[in-house]
Amino acid sequence: MAHERHAVPRWVVVGAGTGGTSATIGRYIRYQQHPTELCVADPAGSVFAAYHASGDATLQGPGSRIEGIGRPRVEPSFVRELVDRMLVVSDADSVAAMRLLSGLLGRRVGPSTGTNFAAMVTLADAMRARGEAGSILSLLCDSGERYLPSYHSDAWVAQTVGDCSGAQARLRAWLD
């Protein structure tokens, strides 16, 4: 990002998978002494946000419906001290963000990328409200092609996730 206007990100957003990615990126940010903060996007049903707030490593939950991220129990690789902010993202927001970003990029992304993008929009909205400038960095962590019969299917989403129209409208309005 050396050639970007805000070369050092204000935020890095990663999904709450096993915790390994957030731990690695968090350690790197601290080692480099960047002013960057680390946000972990935690899908609904995952226990990482509750663990981050409480410190109780025995927490259990149902797990996430967003494939690849969100766990029913705390993973040892998740280092809560390296995380500056946790954002819980609803399934509807994850799917709506996935679909919106797929349209913007002209290529399909998967639901965990949607979870990250929903968190990025939340952070950007807060930055804008405070008059702050800066970049927000995340990873495109999954291709959407394998999710054509599921998360990219209107019928499947309606049956499994529910109505995402409110989340879609909110995200589209934010981008305007």
N, CA and C atoms as a LAMMPS dump frame, in Angstrom:
ITEM: TIMESTEP
0
ITEM: NUMBER OF ATOMS
528
ITEM: BOX BOUNDS ff ff ff
-5.0000000000000000e+02 5.0000000000000000e+02
-5.0000000000000000e+02 5.0000000000000000e+02
-5.0000000000000000e+02 5.0000000000000000e+02
ITEM: ATOMS id mol type element x y z
1 1 1 N 0.816 -1.199 0
2 1 2 C 0 0 0
3 1 3 C 0.86 1.263 0
4 2 1 N 2.125 1.121 -0.244
5 2 2 C 3.042 2.254 -0.174
6 2 3 C 2.632 3.413 -1.08
7 3 1 N 1.947 3.149 -2.167
8 3 2 C 1.571 4.202 -3.102
9 3 3 C 0.164 4.743 -2.872
10 4 1 N -0.497 4.255 -1.851
11 4 2 C -1.848 4.719 -1.533
12 4 3 C -1.785 6.025 -0.739
13 5 1 N -2.859 6.78 -0.772
14 5 2 C -2.924 8.054 -0.04
15 5 3 C -2.751 7.832 1.461
16 6 1 N -3.345 6.764 1.973
17 6 2 C -3.196 6.393 3.383
18 6 3 C -2.483 5.042 3.417
19 7 1 N -1.173 5.084 3.258
20 7 2 C -0.381 3.867 3.076
21 7 3 C -0.415 2.941 4.283
22 8 1 N -0.488 3.491 5.469
23 8 2 C -0.593 2.677 6.672
24 8 3 C -2.069 2.651 7.063
25 9 1 N -2.689 1.471 7.032
26 9 2 C -4.129 1.411 7.298
27 9 3 C -4.49 1.889 8.704
28 10 1 N -5.64 2.508 8.791
29 10 2 C -6.2 2.861 10.106
30 10 3 C -6.706 1.598 10.781
31 11 1 N -7.302 0.71 9.988
32 11 2 C -7.83 -0.556 10.479
33 11 3 C -7.439 -1.691 9.544
34 12 1 N -7.23 -2.87 10.1
35 12 2 C -7.185 -4.121 9.36
36 12 3 C -8.331 -4.96 9.909
37 13 1 N -9.143 -5.509 9.007
38 13 2 C -10.296 -6.318 9.392
39 13 3 C -10.066 -7.751 8.941
40 14 1 N -10.221 -8.682 9.866
41 14 2 C -10.143 -10.109 9.54
42 14 3 C -11.334 -10.816 10.173
43 15 1 N -11.685 -11.947 9.615
44 15 2 C -12.759 -12.754 10.167
45 15 3 C -12.266 -13.603 11.321
46 16 1 N -13.203 -13.994 12.163
47 16 2 C -12.889 -14.835 13.319
48 16 3 C -12.931 -16.293 12.897
49 17 1 N -11.86 -16.754 12.282
50 17 2 C -11.772 -18.164 11.898
51 17 3 C -11.311 -18.967 13.09
52 18 1 N -10.095 -19.441 13.039
53 18 2 C -9.53 -20.135 14.203
54 18 3 C -8.823 -19.155 15.127
55 19 1 N -8.634 -17.929 14.652
56 19 2 C -7.901 -16.937 15.421
57 19 3 C -6.468 -16.772 14.968
58 20 1 N -5.992 -17.677 14.141
59 20 2 C -4.605 -17.622 13.701
60 20 3 C -4.285 -16.405 12.851
61 21 1 N -5.186 -16.031 11.947
62 21 2 C -4.947 -14.871 11.098
63 21 3 C -4.924 -13.597 11.924
64 22 1 N -5.877 -13.436 12.828
65 22 2 C -5.895 -12.22 13.652
66 22 3 C -4.673 -12.158 14.551
67 23 1 N -4.24 -13.288 15.085
68 23 2 C -3.05 -13.299 15.947
69 23 3 C -1.803 -12.921 15.154
70 24 1 N -1.665 -13.482 13.962
71 24 2 C -0.491 -13.194 13.139
72 24 3 C -0.462 -11.73 12.706
73 25 1 N -1.592 -11.231 12.21
74 25 2 C -1.645 -9.84 11.769
75 25 3 C -1.511 -8.894 12.96
76 26 1 N -2.143 -9.214 14.074
77 26 2 C -2.02 -8.382 15.273
78 26 3 C -0.585 -8.291 15.763
79 27 1 N 0.107 -9.406 15.761
80 27 2 C 1.525 -9.4 16.173
81 27 3 C 2.361 -8.557 15.215
82 28 1 N 2.104 -8.682 13.925
83 28 2 C 2.854 -7.907 12.938
84 28 3 C 2.621 -6.406 13.128
85 29 1 N 1.375 -6.013 13.313
86 29 2 C 1.054 -4.591 13.532
87 29 3 C 1.814 -4.078 14.743
88 30 1 N 1.807 -4.843 15.834
89 30 2 C 2.504 -4.415 17.06
90 30 3 C 4.019 -4.376 16.847
91 31 1 N 4.552 -5.395 16.173
92 31 2 C 5.987 -5.468 15.926
93 31 3 C 6.456 -4.277 15.089
94 32 1 N 5.676 -3.909 14.076
95 32 2 C 6.03 -2.786 13.215
96 32 3 C 5.71 -1.438 13.857
97 33 1 N 5.022 -1.464 14.982
98 33 2 C 4.628 -0.26 15.725
99 33 3 C 3.792 0.691 14.864
100 34 1 N 2.924 0.095 14.051
101 34 2 C 2.001 0.894 13.249
102 34 3 C 0.87 1.412 14.135
103 35 1 N 0.291 2.545 13.797
104 35 2 C -0.88 3.028 14.533
105 35 3 C -2.163 2.304 14.121
106 36 1 N -2.026 1.3 13.3
107 36 2 C -3.145 0.51 12.805
108 36 3 C -3.793 -0.275 13.935
109 37 1 N -5.132 -0.341 13.874
110 37 2 C -5.859 -1.16 14.834
111 37 3 C -6.424 -2.376 14.122
112 38 1 N -6.613 -3.447 14.905
113 38 2 C -7.104 -4.71 14.375
114 38 3 C -8.543 -4.923 14.821
115 39 1 N -9.414 -5.149 13.832
116 39 2 C -10.823 -5.46 14.09
117 39 3 C -11.091 -6.885 13.623
118 40 1 N -11.701 -7.673 14.486
119 40 2 C -12.106 -9.017 14.106
120 40 3 C -13.618 -9.022 13.904
121 41 1 N -14.035 -9.409 12.709
122 41 2 C -15.453 -9.527 12.369
123 41 3 C -15.911 -10.917 12.779
124 42 1 N -16.835 -10.964 13.723
125 42 2 C -17.298 -12.227 14.292
126 42 3 C -18.738 -12.477 13.871
127 43 1 N -19.001 -13.535 13.106
128 43 2 C -20.365 -13.784 12.676
129 43 3 C -21.256 -14.207 13.845
130 44 1 N -22.533 -13.917 13.725
131 44 2 C -23.503 -14.296 14.751
132 44 3 C -23.376 -15.784 15.061
133 45 1 N -23.468 -16.138 16.327
134 45 2 C -23.375 -17.528 16.761
135 45 3 C -21.993 -17.947 17.203
136 46 1 N -20.986 -17.164 16.854
137 46 2 C -19.608 -17.456 17.249
138 46 3 C -19.37 -16.97 18.683
139 47 1 N -18.375 -17.542 19.345
140 47 2 C -18.095 -17.173 20.743
141 47 3 C -16.946 -16.179 20.902
142 48 1 N -16.253 -15.837 19.829
143 48 2 C -15.062 -14.999 19.983
144 48 3 C -15.354 -13.614 20.568
145 49 1 N -16.427 -12.964 20.143
146 49 2 C -16.725 -11.625 20.676
147 49 3 C -17.028 -11.697 22.169
148 50 1 N -17.789 -12.696 22.58
149 50 2 C -18.092 -12.851 24.01
150 50 3 C -16.826 -13.16 24.801
151 51 1 N -15.948 -13.97 24.242
152 51 2 C -14.68 -14.264 24.896
153 51 3 C -13.804 -13.014 24.974
154 52 1 N -13.77 -12.238 23.9
155 52 2 C -12.983 -11.009 23.899
156 52 3 C -13.43 -10.085 25.016
157 53 1 N -14.737 -9.994 25.226
158 53 2 C -15.288 -9.109 26.255
159 53 3 C -15.098 -9.664 27.67
160 54 1 N -15.208 -10.972 27.82
161 54 2 C -15.221 -11.562 29.166
162 54 3 C -13.913 -12.201 29.605
163 55 1 N -13.15 -12.719 28.657
164 55 2 C -11.944 -13.46 29.01
165 55 3 C -12.22 -14.893 29.421
166 56 1 N -13.47 -15.327 29.339
167 56 2 C -13.858 -16.679 29.743
168 56 3 C -13.642 -17.65 28.588
169 57 1 N -12.557 -18.41 28.647
170 57 2 C -12.196 -19.329 27.573
171 57 3 C -13.059 -20.587 27.55
172 58 1 N -13.94 -20.759 28.527
173 58 2 C -14.799 -21.942 28.545
174 58 3 C -16.122 -21.714 27.823
175 59 1 N -16.324 -20.533 27.282
176 59 2 C -17.584 -20.219 26.604
177 59 3 C -17.85 -21.186 25.453
178 60 1 N -19.124 -21.495 25.276
179 60 2 C -19.557 -22.336 24.163
180 60 3 C -20.769 -21.681 23.536
181 61 1 N -20.963 -21.905 22.261
182 61 2 C -22.102 -21.349 21.548
183 61 3 C -22.507 -22.252 20.41
184 62 1 N -23.484 -21.835 19.638
185 62 2 C -23.951 -22.685 18.535
186 62 3 C -23.007 -22.719 17.34
187 63 1 N -22.112 -21.757 17.233
188 63 2 C -21.275 -21.645 16.046
189 63 3 C -21.977 -20.794 15.006
190 64 1 N -21.298 -20.517 13.959
191 64 2 C -21.783 -19.603 12.93
192 64 3 C -22.374 -20.356 11.746
193 65 1 N -23.319 -19.71 11.07
194 65 2 C -23.826 -20.249 9.804
195 65 3 C -22.996 -19.743 8.631
196 66 1 N -22.057 -18.827 8.89
197 66 2 C -21.179 -18.319 7.835
198 66 3 C -20 -19.268 7.722
199 67 1 N -19.962 -19.969 6.615
200 67 2 C -18.973 -21.029 6.444
201 67 3 C -17.543 -20.507 6.547
202 68 1 N -16.725 -21.227 7.304
203 68 2 C -15.297 -20.933 7.388
204 68 3 C -14.895 -20.04 8.54
205 69 1 N -15.829 -19.323 9.137
206 69 2 C -15.491 -18.446 10.26
207 69 3 C -16.526 -18.597 11.367
208 70 1 N -16.134 -18.177 12.561
209 70 2 C -17.037 -18.267 13.704
210 70 3 C -17.007 -19.667 14.291
211 71 1 N -16.742 -19.768 15.542
212 71 2 C -16.579 -21.073 16.176
213 71 3 C -17.522 -21.236 17.365
214 72 1 N -17.869 -22.494 17.684
215 72 2 C -18.715 -22.748 18.849
216 72 3 C -17.932 -22.73 20.164
217 73 1 N -16.618 -22.729 20.068
218 73 2 C -15.77 -22.677 21.271
219 73 3 C -14.54 -21.826 20.962
220 74 1 N -13.884 -21.382 21.999
221 74 2 C -12.686 -20.56 21.838
222 74 3 C -11.537 -21.45 21.363
223 75 1 N -10.874 -20.993 20.331
224 75 2 C -9.711 -21.711 19.804
225 75 3 C -8.453 -21.154 20.469
226 76 1 N -7.487 -22.012 20.793
227 76 2 C -6.27 -21.543 21.465
228 76 3 C -5.462 -20.528 20.656
229 77 1 N -5.623 -20.538 19.343
230 77 2 C -4.842 -19.621 18.498
231 77 3 C -5.384 -18.193 18.511
232 78 1 N -6.562 -17.97 19.086
233 78 2 C -7.13 -16.625 19.16
234 78 3 C -6.529 -15.901 20.365
235 79 1 N -5.828 -14.798 20.103
236 79 2 C -5.166 -14.029 21.162
237 79 3 C -5.937 -12.725 21.335
238 80 1 N -6.799 -12.682 22.321
239 80 2 C -7.715 -11.547 22.478
240 80 3 C -6.999 -10.235 22.772
241 81 1 N -5.828 -10.291 23.375
242 81 2 C -5.084 -9.07 23.708
243 81 3 C -4.586 -8.326 22.465
244 82 1 N -4.536 -8.999 21.337
245 82 2 C -4.07 -8.372 20.096
246 82 3 C -5.199 -7.706 19.316
247 83 1 N -6.433 -7.913 19.741
248 83 2 C -7.605 -7.421 19.021
249 83 3 C -8.082 -6.121 19.656
250 84 1 N -8.173 -5.072 18.845
251 84 2 C -8.619 -3.773 19.337
252 84 3 C -10.132 -3.649 19.374
253 85 1 N -10.799 -4.326 18.435
254 85 2 C -12.252 -4.236 18.399
255 85 3 C -12.825 -5.492 17.783
256 86 1 N -13.916 -5.955 18.367
257 86 2 C -14.688 -7.064 17.818
258 86 3 C -16 -6.494 17.311
259 87 1 N -16.424 -6.913 16.147
260 87 2 C -17.727 -6.524 15.617
261 87 3 C -18.508 -7.79 15.294
262 88 1 N -19.649 -7.961 15.95
263 88 2 C -20.523 -9.081 15.642
264 88 3 C -21.351 -8.699 14.418
265 89 1 N -21.348 -9.564 13.424
266 89 2 C -22.037 -9.302 12.16
267 89 3 C -23.147 -10.337 11.994
268 90 1 N -24.36 -9.856 11.763
269 90 2 C -25.492 -10.759 11.574
270 90 3 C -25.348 -11.521 10.257
271 91 1 N -26.042 -12.644 10.173
272 91 2 C -26.026 -13.424 8.932
273 91 3 C -26.576 -12.611 7.767
274 92 1 N -27.648 -11.854 8.026
275 92 2 C -28.247 -11.034 6.959
276 92 3 C -27.252 -9.985 6.463
277 93 1 N -26.519 -9.354 7.381
278 93 2 C -25.52 -8.369 6.973
279 93 3 C -24.386 -9.026 6.19
280 94 1 N -23.962 -10.218 6.619
281 94 2 C -22.891 -10.932 5.904
282 94 3 C -23.299 -11.244 4.477
283 95 1 N -24.521 -11.757 4.295
284 95 2 C -24.987 -12.122 2.959
285 95 3 C -25.198 -10.872 2.109
286 96 1 N -25.815 -9.847 2.686
287 96 2 C -26.04 -8.607 1.931
288 96 3 C -24.716 -7.985 1.504
289 97 1 N -23.748 -7.956 2.405
290 97 2 C -22.432 -7.382 2.08
291 97 3 C -21.716 -8.223 1.035
292 98 1 N -21.838 -9.532 1.128
293 98 2 C -21.235 -10.429 0.142
294 98 3 C -21.783 -10.132 -1.247
295 99 1 N -23.095 -9.985 -1.331
296 99 2 C -23.725 -9.737 -2.625
297 99 3 C -23.389 -8.34 -3.158
298 100 1 N -23.387 -7.358 -2.293
299 100 2 C -23.047 -5.997 -2.712
300 100 3 C -21.606 -5.936 -3.206
301 101 1 N -20.684 -6.504 -2.454
302 101 2 C -19.277 -6.481 -2.856
303 101 3 C -19.069 -7.269 -4.148
304 102 1 N -19.768 -8.379 -4.3
305 102 2 C -19.664 -9.148 -5.55
306 102 3 C -20.045 -8.273 -6.738
307 103 1 N -21.111 -7.494 -6.583
308 103 2 C -21.522 -6.59 -7.659
309 103 3 C -20.518 -5.492 -7.925
310 104 1 N -19.962 -4.94 -6.868
311 104 2 C -18.977 -3.865 -7.025
312 104 3 C -17.705 -4.349 -7.706
313 105 1 N -17.275 -5.567 -7.361
314 105 2 C -16.027 -6.104 -7.909
315 105 3 C -16.201 -6.764 -9.266
316 106 1 N -17.451 -7.134 -9.608
317 106 2 C -17.673 -7.853 -10.851
318 106 3 C -17.216 -9.299 -10.779
319 107 1 N -17.082 -9.826 -9.581
320 107 2 C -16.741 -11.234 -9.353
321 107 3 C -17.349 -11.649 -8.025
322 108 1 N -17.733 -12.891 -7.936
323 108 2 C -18.391 -13.366 -6.717
324 108 3 C -17.394 -13.603 -5.598
325 109 1 N -17.776 -13.128 -4.423
326 109 2 C -17.023 -13.423 -3.209
327 109 3 C -17.913 -14.263 -2.314
328 110 1 N -17.319 -14.868 -1.305
329 110 2 C -18.062 -15.736 -0.413
330 110 3 C -18.554 -15.033 0.843
331 111 1 N -19.261 -15.767 1.684
332 111 2 C -19.9 -15.166 2.847
333 111 3 C -18.941 -14.652 3.917
334 112 1 N -17.784 -15.279 4.1
335 112 2 C -16.863 -14.745 5.104
336 112 3 C -16.244 -13.436 4.633
337 113 1 N -16.046 -13.286 3.339
338 113 2 C -15.627 -11.994 2.807
339 113 3 C -16.731 -10.962 3.038
340 114 1 N -17.98 -11.378 2.889
341 114 2 C -19.104 -10.492 3.191
342 114 3 C -19.102 -10.046 4.646
343 115 1 N -18.787 -10.947 5.557
344 115 2 C -18.705 -10.596 6.983
345 115 3 C -17.637 -9.528 7.196
346 116 1 N -16.483 -9.715 6.577
347 116 2 C -15.408 -8.718 6.697
348 116 3 C -15.833 -7.379 6.103
349 117 1 N -16.482 -7.416 4.941
350 117 2 C -16.902 -6.177 4.29
351 117 3 C -17.948 -5.442 5.125
352 118 1 N -18.869 -6.169 5.739
353 118 2 C -19.863 -5.537 6.616
354 118 3 C -19.173 -4.82 7.778
355 119 1 N -18.143 -5.439 8.341
356 119 2 C -17.385 -4.791 9.423
357 119 3 C -16.637 -3.563 8.905
358 120 1 N -16.088 -3.659 7.703
359 120 2 C -15.388 -2.515 7.11
360 120 3 C -16.333 -1.33 6.934
361 121 1 N -17.548 -1.596 6.462
362 121 2 C -18.534 -0.525 6.268
363 121 3 C -18.876 0.115 7.618
364 122 1 N -19.029 -0.689 8.653
365 122 2 C -19.32 -0.167 9.992
366 122 3 C -18.194 0.74 10.478
367 123 1 N -16.954 0.297 10.313
368 123 2 C -15.804 1.109 10.729
369 123 3 C -15.707 2.39 9.906
370 124 1 N -15.901 2.284 8.598
371 124 2 C -15.823 3.459 7.726
372 124 3 C -16.907 4.471 8.073
373 125 1 N -18.094 3.993 8.379
374 125 2 C -19.193 4.874 8.76
375 125 3 C -18.847 5.64 10.039
376 126 1 N -18.282 4.945 11.012
377 126 2 C -17.881 5.599 12.263
378 126 3 C -16.755 6.604 12.027
379 127 1 N -15.805 6.247 11.174
380 127 2 C -14.715 7.176 10.845
381 127 3 C -15.267 8.428 10.17
382 128 1 N -16.17 8.233 9.23
383 128 2 C -16.768 9.368 8.517
384 128 3 C -17.527 10.272 9.49
385 129 1 N -18.266 9.68 10.421
386 129 2 C -19.03 10.459 11.403
387 129 3 C -18.112 11.298 12.3
388 130 1 N -16.903 10.792 12.548
389 130 2 C -15.934 11.528 13.376
390 130 3 C -15.042 12.461 12.555
391 131 1 N -15.226 12.469 11.248
392 131 2 C -14.405 13.309 10.387
393 131 3 C -12.999 12.778 10.189
394 132 1 N -12.802 11.502 10.39
395 132 2 C -11.48 10.886 10.245
396 132 3 C -11.266 10.393 8.819
397 133 1 N -10.024 10.399 8.407
398 133 2 C -9.636 9.839 7.118
399 133 3 C -8.718 8.658 7.383
400 134 1 N -8.586 7.796 6.41
401 134 2 C -7.685 6.658 6.549
402 134 3 C -8.166 5.499 5.712
403 135 1 N -7.349 4.493 5.635
404 135 2 C -7.695 3.311 4.848
405 135 3 C -8.089 2.17 5.778
406 136 1 N -8.896 1.284 5.222
407 136 2 C -9.31 0.076 5.921
408 136 3 C -8.964 -1.092 5.014
409 137 1 N -8.239 -2.039 5.542
410 137 2 C -7.72 -3.158 4.758
411 137 3 C -8.347 -4.457 5.24
412 138 1 N -8.684 -5.309 4.303
413 138 2 C -9.161 -6.65 4.645
414 138 3 C -8.705 -7.611 3.568
415 139 1 N -9.104 -8.858 3.716
416 139 2 C -8.747 -9.897 2.771
417 139 3 C -9.992 -10.408 2.069
418 140 1 N -9.862 -10.709 0.796
419 140 2 C -10.905 -11.461 0.108
420 140 3 C -10.607 -12.92 0.425
421 141 1 N -11.308 -13.439 1.414
422 141 2 C -10.908 -14.738 1.947
423 141 3 C -11.581 -15.938 1.298
424 142 1 N -12.593 -15.708 0.49
425 142 2 C -13.214 -16.846 -0.168
426 142 3 C -13.878 -16.421 -1.471
427 143 1 N -13.717 -17.266 -2.473
428 143 2 C -14.372 -17.042 -3.751
429 143 3 C -15.836 -17.433 -3.612
430 144 1 N -16.691 -16.761 -4.338
431 144 2 C -18.111 -17.054 -4.249
432 144 3 C -18.597 -18.153 -5.166
433 145 1 N -17.763 -18.614 -6.067
434 145 2 C -18.206 -19.608 -7.056
435 145 3 C -18.723 -20.884 -6.392
436 146 1 N -18.099 -21.313 -5.332
437 146 2 C -18.54 -22.551 -4.683
438 146 3 C -19.843 -22.374 -3.904
439 147 1 N -20.282 -21.117 -3.759
440 147 2 C -21.499 -20.836 -3.005
441 147 3 C -22.692 -20.504 -3.907
442 148 1 N -22.588 -20.813 -5.193
443 148 2 C -23.697 -20.545 -6.114
444 148 3 C -24.994 -21.24 -5.677
445 149 1 N -24.944 -22.509 -5.245
446 149 2 C -26.203 -23.144 -4.83
447 149 3 C -26.655 -22.778 -3.413
448 150 1 N -25.859 -22.01 -2.703
449 150 2 C -26.229 -21.672 -1.323
450 150 3 C -26.308 -20.15 -1.156
451 151 1 N -25.286 -19.514 -0.676
452 151 2 C -25.33 -18.086 -0.324
453 151 3 C -25.645 -17.158 -1.505
454 152 1 N -25.375 -17.6 -2.714
455 152 2 C -25.711 -16.796 -3.892
456 152 3 C -27.059 -17.189 -4.5
457 153 1 N -27.78 -18.076 -3.836
458 153 2 C -29.107 -18.502 -4.288
459 153 3 C -30.176 -17.801 -3.452
460 154 1 N -31.056 -17.05 -4.109
461 154 2 C -32.12 -16.342 -3.388
462 154 3 C -32.991 -17.3 -2.583
463 155 1 N -33.338 -18.431 -3.168
464 155 2 C -34.205 -19.396 -2.475
465 155 3 C -33.517 -19.962 -1.24
466 156 1 N -32.252 -20.342 -1.367
467 156 2 C -31.509 -20.899 -0.234
468 156 3 C -31.377 -19.871 0.875
469 157 1 N -31.031 -18.642 0.522
470 157 2 C -30.875 -17.582 1.52
471 157 3 C -32.205 -17.321 2.231
472 158 1 N -33.28 -17.239 1.481
473 158 2 C -34.589 -16.989 2.095
474 158 3 C -34.935 -18.086 3.1
475 159 1 N -34.626 -19.325 2.769
476 159 2 C -34.954 -20.452 3.64
477 159 3 C -33.987 -20.571 4.818
478 160 1 N -32.714 -20.298 4.609
479 160 2 C -31.694 -20.552 5.624
480 160 3 C -31.371 -19.329 6.472
481 161 1 N -31.265 -18.176 5.834
482 161 2 C -30.851 -16.948 6.521
483 161 3 C -32.05 -16.06 6.818
484 162 1 N -32.941 -15.975 5.859
485 162 2 C -34.116 -15.117 6.013
486 162 3 C -34.037 -13.899 5.112
487 163 1 N -34.814 -12.905 5.438
488 163 2 C -34.917 -11.686 4.637
489 163 3 C -33.68 -10.811 4.836
490 164 1 N -32.985 -10.536 3.763
491 164 2 C -31.787 -9.691 3.805
492 164 3 C -32.028 -8.321 3.189
493 165 1 N -33.259 -8.014 2.813
494 165 2 C -33.537 -6.776 2.082
495 165 3 C -33.22 -5.533 2.913
496 166 1 N -33.5 -5.556 4.212
497 166 2 C -33.173 -4.408 5.062
498 166 3 C -31.677 -4.168 5.131
499 167 1 N -30.916 -5.241 5.279
500 167 2 C -29.453 -5.13 5.32
501 167 3 C -28.923 -4.637 3.977
502 168 1 N -29.492 -5.131 2.88
503 168 2 C -29.054 -4.693 1.557
504 168 3 C -29.324 -3.204 1.361
505 169 1 N -30.49 -2.745 1.768
506 169 2 C -30.842 -1.331 1.611
507 169 3 C -29.931 -0.446 2.459
508 170 1 N -29.648 -0.878 3.676
509 170 2 C -28.775 -0.102 4.56
510 170 3 C -27.367 0.014 3.987
511 171 1 N -26.826 -1.076 3.479
512 171 2 C -25.48 -1.051 2.907
513 171 3 C -25.427 -0.212 1.635
514 172 1 N -26.421 -0.359 0.777
515 172 2 C -26.448 0.436 -0.463
516 172 3 C -26.544 1.931 -0.141
517 173 1 N -27.365 2.275 0.852
518 173 2 C -27.513 3.688 1.242
519 173 3 C -26.199 4.239 1.766
520 174 1 N -25.452 3.426 2.467
521 174 2 C -24.176 3.885 3
522 174 3 C -23.213 4.217 1.872
523 175 1 N -23.241 3.445 0.81
524 175 2 C -22.313 3.672 -0.295
525 175 3 C -22.683 4.876 -1.156
526 176 1 N -23.922 5.328 -1.071
527 176 2 C -24.343 6.487 -1.873
528 176 3 C -23.766 7.779 -1.34
